[in-house]
Amino acid sequence: MDYQSKLDQLWDQKIDQLEVKPDEFMNFQEVFRNYSHRSQIRGEAQRGGTILYKLVQDE
């Protein structure tokens, strides 16, 4: 999967969330760690180890 592209889509609000399954996590983290907007994207753990990443909206 092209995680850089998915993160860009999330940042541009073309998608609402990015789902990362446990077996994808390490590959995703390599890209996410260097992503320039990572501080504005939060992950929420789900049952089964899936993580949903969403853009943090100012309230």
CORSULBEL-V720740 format. One record per residue. N is the residue number from 0. SS is DSSP state (2 for helix, 1 for strand, 0 for the rest). PSI is psi in whole degrees, -180 to 180 (NA if undefined). Layout:
n:ss:psi
N:SS:PSI
N:SS:PSI
This chain:
n:ss:psi
0:0:144
1:0:90
2:2:-33
3:2:-47
4:2:-42
5:2:-41
6:2:-40
7:2:-40
8:2:-40
9:2:-46
10:2:-40
11:0:2
12:0:32
13:0:-23
14:0:154
15:0:-30
16:0:162
17:1:121
18:1:125
19:1:120
20:0:158
21:2:-39
22:2:-11
23:2:-12
24:2:-48
25:2:-40
26:2:-41
27:2:-44
28:2:-35
29:2:-40
30:2:-45
31:2:-38
32:0:-31
33:0:6
34:0:130
35:0:-25
36:0:20
37:2:-27
38:2:-14
39:2:13
40:1:128
41:1:143
42:1:142
43:1:119
44:1:139
45:0:168
46:2:140
47:2:-2
48:2:-3
49:0:143
50:1:131
51:1:119
52:1:133
53:1:154
54:1:134
55:0:122
56:0:136
57:0:135
58:0:NA
